[in-house]
């Protein structure tokens, strides 16, 4: 069936318009201030299945860093290695190290890592469905129990305004877009220093995807929250990111400033769906992709 959907015009999300935090040509103006460093890590599940093979990356304070790749590339495993969520799945970092503020955190417990300010929003939007929206948001304060949270609620409702009308409604009755806002808002309640977002656009309508990414960009700019974004919607991810990594088969195969990745011919062809000329690729050409990738 022909898709007649035409996305309405939107103000640009990209850094091309300049503004605070961006230099000429969209280059990020950042101090060399490393918040998190992943050093040549390998990850193995059940002592048998190796998923990551020598992955290294750097996240600097105040950046949005995007990790791109196809299904099964190892993106989610990378996030879980950082957030400590490998342990419940019988996975572990067997080689290399992960340093947060110059301190090793690899194979630490999720509780320890969460209290350091590293908060992951899991893929799939998993609320406590028998609790109200506001009760779900208050769960995000568990790591700082007893401290005031009213201003934090106001801030979350400011970013995610559709939640205001739903705050006394059971989370299980929320739509997919509302649930995505809910789990992101719950993460903000924890005062994250590093926010890990796993596929926030998954299963959402195009207009909601745009709205979610605009909010992510605002949170980064206004709250100075450092964000690592795993996303298959490469075009949207690279519009808001400062820096990007491309992952395939458990390895980092390319890294560059996001504005440059958007112009890279390989990224255009394999992740943005366009040829070097900007024309849309034909589906019948997909079979020839792998042997033409310059990094293979």
C-alpha positions as CSV (number, residue, x, y, z in Angstrom):
1,X,0.0,0.0,0.0
2,X,1.3,3.4,-0.9
3,X,2.2,5.6,2.1
4,X,0.8,9.1,1.5
5,X,2.0,10.4,4.9
6,X,3.9,13.7,4.6
7,X,5.6,15.0,7.7
8,X,4.6,18.6,8.4
9,X,7.3,21.2,8.5
10,X,9.2,21.6,11.9
11,X,11.8,24.0,13.2
12,X,15.3,22.5,12.7
13,X,16.7,20.2,15.4
14,X,20.1,20.1,13.9
15,X,23.1,22.2,15.1
16,X,23.3,23.9,11.7
17,X,21.4,26.8,13.1
18,X,24.1,27.5,15.6
19,X,23.3,28.6,19.1
20,X,24.8,28.0,22.5
21,X,27.2,25.0,22.6
22,X,27.7,25.0,18.9
23,X,30.5,26.5,16.8
24,X,30.5,27.4,13.1
25,X,29.6,24.5,10.8
26,X,27.8,22.6,13.6
27,X,31.0,21.6,15.4
28,X,30.5,21.1,19.1
29,X,32.3,23.5,21.4
30,X,33.2,21.4,24.4
31,X,35.9,21.3,27.0
32,X,37.9,18.1,27.0
33,X,36.1,17.0,30.2
34,X,35.6,13.2,30.1
35,X,32.7,11.9,32.2
36,X,32.8,8.3,31.1
37,X,35.4,6.2,29.3
38,X,34.9,2.7,27.9
39,X,38.3,1.1,27.4
40,X,38.5,-1.9,25.0
41,X,35.8,-3.9,26.8
42,X,34.6,-7.4,25.9
43,X,31.3,-8.8,27.2
44,X,30.4,-12.4,27.5
45,X,27.0,-14.0,28.4
46,X,26.9,-17.3,30.3
47,X,30.7,-17.7,29.9
48,X,30.1,-18.7,26.3
49,X,28.5,-16.0,24.1
50,X,30.8,-13.1,23.3
51,X,28.8,-10.0,22.2
52,X,31.2,-7.1,22.5
53,X,34.7,-7.4,21.2
54,X,37.1,-4.6,22.2
55,X,34.6,-1.7,22.4
56,X,36.0,1.8,23.3
57,X,34.2,5.1,23.5
58,X,34.3,8.4,25.3
59,X,31.5,10.5,26.6
60,X,32.2,14.1,27.7
61,X,30.2,16.2,30.1
62,X,27.3,18.1,28.4
63,X,27.3,16.0,25.3
64,X,24.7,13.9,23.5
65,X,26.5,10.9,22.2
66,X,24.7,8.7,19.8
67,X,25.4,5.0,19.3
68,X,24.1,3.7,15.9
69,X,23.9,0.2,14.5
70,X,21.6,-2.5,13.3
71,X,19.7,-5.0,15.4
72,X,22.1,-7.4,17.2
73,X,25.1,-5.0,16.8
74,X,25.6,-4.8,20.6
75,X,24.2,-1.4,21.3
76,X,22.0,-2.4,24.2
77,X,24.7,-4.6,25.7
78,X,27.0,-1.6,25.7
79,X,24.5,0.4,27.7
80,X,23.9,-2.5,30.1
81,X,27.7,-2.9,30.6
82,X,27.8,0.8,31.7
83,X,24.7,0.7,33.9
84,X,25.5,-2.7,35.6
85,X,22.5,-4.5,34.1
86,X,24.6,-7.3,32.7
87,X,24.6,-9.2,36.0
88,X,20.8,-10.1,36.0
89,X,21.3,-11.6,32.5
90,X,24.4,-13.6,33.5
91,X,26.7,-11.3,31.5
92,X,29.9,-9.7,32.5
93,X,32.8,-7.6,31.3
94,X,35.6,-10.0,30.8
95,X,38.3,-7.7,29.4
96,X,38.9,-3.9,29.5
97,X,37.5,-1.3,31.8
98,X,34.7,1.2,32.2
99,X,35.7,4.4,34.1
100,X,33.2,7.0,35.4
101,X,34.7,10.2,36.7
102,X,38.1,8.3,36.5
103,X,36.9,5.5,38.8
104,X,36.4,1.9,37.6
105,X,32.7,0.8,37.6
106,X,32.7,-2.3,35.3
107,X,30.9,-5.3,36.8
108,X,29.6,-3.1,39.7
109,X,26.1,-3.7,41.0
110,X,23.2,-1.7,39.4
111,X,22.4,-0.1,42.7
112,X,26.0,1.2,43.1
113,X,26.0,2.6,39.6
114,X,22.6,4.2,39.9
115,X,23.6,6.0,43.1
116,X,26.6,7.5,41.1
117,X,24.1,9.2,38.8
118,X,24.0,6.8,35.9
119,X,20.4,6.2,35.0
120,X,19.3,3.9,32.1
121,X,15.9,4.1,30.4
122,X,15.3,0.6,29.1
123,X,13.9,-0.2,25.7
124,X,10.2,-1.2,25.8
125,X,8.8,1.4,28.2
126,X,8.3,-0.6,31.4
127,X,6.2,1.2,34.0
128,X,4.6,-0.1,37.2
129,X,1.3,-0.5,35.5
130,X,-0.8,-0.8,38.7
131,X,0.5,2.5,40.1
132,X,-0.6,5.9,39.0
133,X,1.6,8.0,36.7
134,X,2.7,10.3,39.6
135,X,3.5,7.3,41.8
136,X,5.6,5.9,39.0
137,X,7.5,9.3,38.8
138,X,8.1,9.3,42.5
139,X,9.8,5.9,42.2
140,X,12.6,7.8,40.5
141,X,13.4,9.4,43.8
142,X,14.3,6.1,45.5
143,X,18.0,6.7,45.4
144,X,17.5,10.0,47.3
145,X,14.8,9.0,49.7
146,X,13.5,11.6,52.0
147,X,14.6,14.6,50.0
148,X,12.1,17.1,48.5
149,X,10.7,16.1,45.1
150,X,7.9,18.6,44.4
151,X,10.1,20.8,42.2
152,X,11.3,17.8,40.4
153,X,7.7,16.8,39.6
154,X,7.0,20.3,38.3
155,X,10.0,20.1,36.1
156,X,9.0,16.7,34.7
157,X,5.5,18.0,34.0
158,X,7.0,21.0,32.3
159,X,8.9,18.8,29.8
160,X,6.2,16.1,29.5
161,X,2.9,18.1,29.6
162,X,0.6,15.3,28.4
163,X,1.4,13.6,31.8
164,X,-0.3,16.3,33.7
165,X,-3.8,15.2,32.7
166,X,-2.8,11.6,33.4
167,X,-1.0,11.9,36.7
168,X,-3.8,10.2,38.8
169,X,-4.4,7.5,36.1
170,X,-3.0,4.0,36.3
171,X,0.1,3.8,34.1
172,X,-1.2,0.6,32.5
173,X,-3.8,2.7,30.7
174,X,-1.4,5.1,29.1
175,X,-0.6,5.2,25.4
176,X,2.9,4.3,24.0
177,X,3.9,7.9,23.7
178,X,2.7,8.7,27.2
179,X,4.6,5.7,28.6
180,X,7.8,6.8,26.9
181,X,7.4,10.2,28.5
182,X,6.7,8.5,31.8
183,X,9.8,6.4,31.9
184,X,12.0,9.3,30.8
185,X,10.4,11.5,33.4
186,X,10.9,8.9,36.1
187,X,14.6,8.8,35.1
188,X,14.8,12.6,35.5
189,X,13.4,12.4,39.0
190,X,16.6,10.5,39.9
191,X,18.8,13.6,39.0
192,X,20.9,11.7,36.4
193,X,24.4,12.9,35.6
194,X,24.5,10.5,32.7
195,X,21.2,9.4,31.1
196,X,21.3,6.3,29.0
197,X,18.4,6.1,26.5
198,X,17.7,2.9,24.7
199,X,15.5,3.2,21.6
200,X,13.2,6.0,22.8
201,X,11.5,6.2,19.4
202,X,10.6,2.5,19.1
203,X,7.1,2.0,17.9
204,X,6.0,5.6,18.1
205,X,4.2,7.7,15.4
206,X,6.4,10.1,13.5
207,X,5.1,13.2,15.2
208,X,5.7,11.7,18.6
209,X,9.2,10.7,17.6
210,X,9.9,14.3,16.7
211,X,8.5,15.5,20.0
212,X,10.5,13.0,22.1
213,X,13.8,14.1,20.4
214,X,13.0,17.7,20.9
215,X,12.5,17.1,24.6
216,X,15.8,15.1,24.8
217,X,17.6,18.0,23.2
218,X,16.0,20.5,25.6
219,X,16.9,18.4,28.7
220,X,20.6,18.3,27.5
221,X,20.7,22.1,26.9
222,X,18.7,23.3,29.9
223,X,19.6,20.8,32.6
224,X,23.2,20.1,31.2
225,X,22.4,16.4,31.4
226,X,24.9,14.2,29.6
227,X,23.1,11.7,27.4
228,X,24.0,8.5,25.6
229,X,21.5,7.7,23.0
230,X,21.0,4.2,21.4
231,X,18.7,4.6,18.4
232,X,18.0,3.0,15.1
233,X,16.4,6.2,13.8
234,X,19.9,7.4,12.8
235,X,18.6,10.5,11.0
236,X,16.9,11.9,14.1
237,X,19.7,10.8,16.5
238,X,22.4,12.6,14.5
239,X,20.2,15.7,14.3
240,X,20.5,16.3,18.1
241,X,23.8,14.5,18.9
242,X,27.2,16.2,19.3
243,X,29.2,13.0,18.6
244,X,28.4,9.6,17.2
245,X,29.7,6.0,17.1
246,X,28.7,3.3,14.6
247,X,28.7,-0.3,15.9
248,X,28.6,-3.5,13.9
249,X,29.0,-7.1,15.1
250,X,30.1,-6.0,18.6
251,X,32.7,-3.5,17.4
252,X,33.0,0.2,16.9
253,X,33.6,0.7,13.2
254,X,33.3,4.5,12.9
255,X,33.3,7.6,15.1
256,X,33.1,11.2,14.3
257,X,31.3,14.5,15.1
258,X,27.6,13.9,14.4
259,X,27.4,16.7,11.8
260,X,30.2,14.9,9.9
261,X,28.6,11.5,10.2
262,X,25.5,12.8,8.6
263,X,27.5,13.6,5.5
264,X,29.5,10.4,5.5
265,X,28.6,8.4,2.3
266,X,28.6,5.1,4.2
267,X,26.4,6.4,6.9
268,X,24.1,7.9,4.4
269,X,23.7,4.7,2.5
270,X,23.5,2.1,5.2
271,X,21.8,4.1,8.0
272,X,20.0,7.1,6.5
273,X,18.7,5.2,3.5
274,X,20.1,7.6,0.9
275,X,22.9,7.3,-1.7
276,X,25.8,9.7,-1.8
277,X,23.8,11.8,-4.2
278,X,21.0,12.1,-1.6
279,X,18.6,9.9,-3.6
280,X,16.6,7.2,-1.8
281,X,18.1,3.7,-2.1
282,X,16.1,1.0,-3.8
283,X,15.2,-2.0,-1.8
284,X,16.6,-4.3,-4.5
285,X,20.1,-2.9,-3.9
286,X,20.1,-4.0,-0.2
287,X,21.8,-7.3,-0.9
288,X,24.9,-5.5,-2.2
289,X,25.4,-3.4,1.0
290,X,27.6,-5.7,3.0
291,X,30.4,-6.2,0.4
292,X,30.5,-2.5,-0.3
293,X,31.0,-1.3,3.3
294,X,34.4,0.3,3.5
295,X,35.0,-0.8,7.1
296,X,34.5,-4.5,6.3
